[in-house]
Amino acid sequence: MSKAHVPPRAAGNSAHVTSAIVRIYKGVLQPGRHSAGGLWLRGLCADCNSLAGARFDTAYADFACRLRSFLDLPRGFNLVEPFTAPPVPVAPGLVARSVLFGMFAISPNLRIIFPELAEGLLKEHRHISMPDGATLRLAIYDDPAARLTGPVHSFRVLRRRAHYNTFTEVYFRPLAWVLAPNDRGVPIDSESILDRQMWATADEWLQYGPDVTSVDLRNLCRYIPHVRHPLAGHRAEWIEMYSDEITSFLEGRVPT
């Protein structure tokens, strides 16, 4: 298995980014030691890693760079409505494929859960459908704290009941991405954090072929919220359920 940087190195995930593997010791999450070199995992073979780097990662880096530049504009140039999607171009099909390759690196078990999705990415199908039971969501994330995790089911048990269930997540400025399960089987009185925060849906982005290289983001999703990680600063209010055999936790910091 090769070193897969998530997100791509060209998107700012380079030597100055520090990372730490968060380990589970005696059933308790404990922070690891931070080291420079970017956020990466050995979750892709060399062929898949090279395919993503050659075909998709440049488009993701371009989108992230344009969005980061927009967020860095002086106050007054930003959006009038905080949830309105910014006017930046994006190659939707290429970006979504880059994101999903990274997610397969974080959670290799996804190739067992969603084999048709894995095949579509590997064989570069022109149009790919998001599998039943999964949805790809995105939000704007302007925090130097970065986080990659595998499947985690989280339920808030203090204050207002809510749930935040993921197959995998990528929080890395300027974007947050979550591959989430559909909410079948979730208690009715439990509210989805993704829905409450109005995270945008990118499921249809996979329908765009590689020749579509510039679409105004406002034509793909009307609203994109600015978010923090749902558990940031409130972890004691939540119960997290995960497997210490398949769930990876990688945290870090991105230079501002």
N, C-alpha and C positions, 0 to 999 in steps of 0.2 A: 504494500500500500504506500502511496506517495503522500507528500505534504500538500494538503488542500487548504489554501487560505480562504477563509469565509469572513466577510466578503472578499472579492479579489484584491490582490495587492495593489492593482492600478487604481482602486477606489479609495486609497489612503490607508489600507491595512498593511503597512510596511514596517520597517525596522524600528521606528520610534513608538509604535503601539505596544503597550505592555499587556501581558496576559498572565492568567493564573488558572491552573486546573483546580476546580473546587472539588475536594474529595468527600466521599461519604464514609465516615469512620464511626463504627458502632451505631449506625443508623442516624447520625447527625451530620448535617452539612458543615464543612469547615473550609475556610478560605485557604487557598494555596499561596505559594510564594510567587510574586510578580517578577516577570523577566521580559526584556524587550525582544522584539522579533515578530510581532503581529499575532493575530488569532488564527490558528491552524489546527487541523486534525488529520490523522492518517485514516481517512474514511473513504477515499477513492483510489482505484487503481490508476496507474500512470496513464493508460489510454483514455479513461474518462476524464481525468484531470486535464490532460492535454487538449481534449476535445472542447471542454468548457473554456479553457484559456484561449484557444484559437478562434472559437466561433462566437462566444457569448459574453465573455467577461469585459471586453472593451466597451460594449454597449452599456453594460451596467456602470462601469467607471465613468463614462461620459454623462449618464443620467445623474449619478450621485454628485459629480463635480458641478453640473449646472444647478442642481437643487441646492447644494451647499453654498454656491455663490449667491443665489437668490436669498437664502436665509441670512447671509452676512451683510446684506444691504443695510444702510443706516435706517433708523426708525423713520417712518414716513413713506418709505418705498415699499414697505411690506403690505400684505393684503388688508383690505378694509374689513372683510369678514374673516375671522380667524380659521374657519374650517374650509374656506374656499380653496380648491386646488390651485397651485401656483402655475403661471403660464410658462412652463418649460417643456421642451421637446423630449420625447422618449421613444425608443424602439421597443414597443411592448412585448413582442414575442421573444426577442433576444434577451431582454432584461428578465422576464419571468423564467426563462430557461436557465439563465445564470443563477438566479436565486434558488431554483429547485435543485440544481447540481450541488450547490453549497449545502442545501438541506439534506440531501442524500449523503453528503460527507459527514454531517453531524449525526444523522440517524440512519445508519446503513440498513436497519430493519425495515425502512420504508420500501425497499425493493421487494420485500416479501409481502407487505401489506398492499402495495399498489404496483403490481408487476407490469400492468399495461402502461402506466405513467413512466416507469423506468425504461421500458422498451421504446416508448415514443421519444424520450429524451436521447437515449443512446443511438437510435437509428435516425435521429433528426427528422422525424415526421413533420411535415409542413404545418399541419393543424393537429393540436393535441387537446383532448378534452380532460378537464379536471375530473378525477374519479368521484363516484358517489361516496358520500361520507366524508369529504374533505373540501376545504375552501382555503384559498390563499388570500390573506389580508395584509394591508400595508397602512402605515401611518408615518407622519413626519416625527423624527426623533432627534432632538438637538441637545443631547446630553453627552458629556465625555465618557460616561460609564458605558462599557460595551458588555454584551452578554450573549452567549450561544448556549442553547440547551436542547436536549432531546425531549422525548415525550414526558409531560408532566400534567397531572390533573390537580388543579388548585381550587379550593373552595374557601370563601371567606365566611368565617363562623362568628365573627364579632361585628357589630354594627349591621349595616344592610347586607343581606345575603347576596352573594354573587359567585360566579364561577369563571375560571380562566383556564381552559383546557387546550393543550397544544400537542401536536405531533413533533413539532420543532419550532424554534424561534431564533431570529437574528436581530439583535439590537446593536446597531453600529451607525453612528452619526453619518449622514443626516436622515436615515430611514430605519424603520422597524418593520420586520416581516414576520408573519406567523402563519404556519400551515396548521390549521385548526380542524378538529372534527366537527361535523354537524352536531346539533344539540339534541339529537334523539337520545332518550334515556335520561336526560338531565331533569331534576325536579322542577316542576312548573314555577315554584316560588323562588327559584334561583335565577338571577339575571346574568346574562352574558356580558362580561366587561367589554368585549370587542364590539358588541352591538350598542351598548350604552355609550361608549366613546365614539361611535360612528366610524369605525375603521373602514377604509375603502376596500372594495373587493377587486381582486385582480384575476379571477378565474378565467375571464374571457381573453385575457392577454395572450394566452397560449394559442388562441385561434389565429393570431397574426403570424404570417410567415417571415422569414429572415429578410425579405426584400422591403418590408415596411420598417423604415429606419427613422422616421420623424413624425410623431403624432403629438399634437398638443395634449398635455396631461389633462387639461380641463375637458377634453372630449372623451376621456376614458373614465374619469371619476369626478363627480361634481364636488364632493367634499373629501378632504383628508385632514384628520385631526392632528394636532400637536400633542404628543403623549409622553409620559414617563412610563417606566415599567410598572405594571399594576401593583407589584409587591414592594416597590421601592419605598423604604421608610415605614412600611406597614406589615412587615412579614409576620409579626406576632399575631396578626388578625386572621391569618390564613392557615389552612392545612394543605400541605403539598404531598401528593402521592406519586411515587415514581419507582422505577426498578433500578437497583444498583448494578444490574447486569447489562442494561442496554441504554440507560439515560446518562448522557454526558453533560457536564456543567463546565463551561469555560467563561471566565469573566476577565475584564481588562479595562484599560483606559486609553482613550484616543486623545492625542494632543489637540488643543484648541488654538 
